[in-house]
Amino acid sequence: MTKDKENREKFMAFKADILKWKNEHREEYNEFARIMTNCDETFYYQIFKAVSGQMRHIAREWELTWGDDGDESFDSIFILVSKENLPQKIDEMFSVPVPDTERKHRWMNIVKHIIGMKPKMKVRLSAPLLLSWLFYGKSFESMVAMLEKQMSNPHIERIDRMKCSLAYKSIIAVSVKGGYRTKEDWESYFAMEKADKDNETWEWALQDVMQDMTTEIEEASETEDVQHTMPGRKKSKGNPLIDYLPTDSGEAIVSYIRSFVISHQSAMQQALPYFVLREMPLRLPLLNGVEYAIAMTKQFPEVCELRSDHSLRQAVGKLAGTDTQMLMKDGKIQVCRYIESDEYRELLRQLRDDLREWFHKT
């Protein structure tokens, strides 16, 4: 087992433990998610305070980046967070008392001025709670909403408003580049937010429903066309994934892909098995992303982490397409296709290695 694969498996196990905690503490998590969605500043301040007390170098880099009017990105922060494996260290961070840094560091007073302070916390902040929200909640959307709230403050200084705008953009960029959100996810979020502000929720809801219905009709038509060209296929329904797999190893492969889907929850990540399966000796050929999406949703109807067939189909198209973005490739940020990025190449390699083991057992 290579070091990269070992680290990847450890991280998957780490995320699986977080998801297990979230599912076992739903009331506590829901209350925390409500507070964060409502842009209560208390926990944001507590998080800044914990980072400043336990990982001063990260807080220091944030302070310097925030104060630099010529720095229009927060790349140095995100690189440092990634290098330090901050998610795994959050558990250590909250396992010891948070030092009182308010009097010692001017930066904490600046943070308090920007985001404010509330006198009471309704739930106790803990590592599992915070990590559950970061990995499995609407954390990116809540952070964007929080920044919008700060920018609407008439007393905020101009440089802080400017930096809030840049942080706003950076959060969206990180979510898309990391595969946690898609362009369509953000478009849907902002459309809903605009409808709420303009008091036009009914119009947004109607347009969204009609768009979904149009997409379903188009996908059904496309699927039927494919199925008519393949004798022996069911015409009214698509096939679950297991129908495509070798008889001897089908159940084991389905079990592996289920685990992969649970621990990799973005549509782009969940689309990756399609590319590996197409290389394998299947009983039935997977002709396109539509068939793959239907096969997955029919195979795993009980898996709440699985994205919709519409999202999976779009993700397959995006990975197979020629669109390029500024992504991490060969250890540095550069223009490349999604599927050429370090993250997706590593996941594809892992999937190929693991799935080939099962196929070779047939």
Salt bridges, closest charged atoms under 4 A:
GLU6 OE2 - LYS10 NZ 3.51
GLU24 OE2 - LYS20 NZ 2.76
GLU41 OE1 - LYS118 NZ 3.54
GLU41 OE2 - LYS149 NZ 3.10
GLU63 OE1 - ARG56 NH2 3.52
GLU63 OE1 - ARG60 NH1 3.44
GLU63 OE2 - ARG106 NH2 3.52
GLU84 OE2 - HIS57 NE2 3.04
GLU84 OE1 - LYS89 NZ 2.94
GLU102 OE2 - LYS49 NZ 3.36
GLU102 OE1 - LYS112 NZ 2.96
GLU141 OE2 - ARG181 NE 2.71
GLU148 OE1 - LYS197 NZ 3.60
GLU184 OE1 - LYS318 NZ 3.39
ASP185 OD2 - ARG307 NH1 3.70
GLU187 OE2 - LYS183 NZ 2.39
ASP198 OD2 - LYS194 NZ 2.77
GLU219 OE2 - HIS310 ND1 3.51
GLU219 OE2 - ARG313 NE 2.73
GLU224 OE2 - HIS228 NE2 3.22
GLU279 OE2 - ARG352 NH2 2.92
GLU279 OE1 - ARG356 NH2 3.82
GLU291 OE2 - ARG233 NH1 2.78
GLU302 OE2 - ARG258 NE 3.23
ASP330 OD1 - ARG345 NH2 2.76
GLU340 OE1 - LYS329 NZ 3.90
GLU340 OE2 - ARG337 NH1 3.98
ASP342 OD1 - ARG345 NH2 2.94
GLU346 OE2 - ARG349 NH2 2.62
ASP353 OD2 - ARG349 NH1 2.73
ASP354 OD1 - LYS5 NZ 2.89
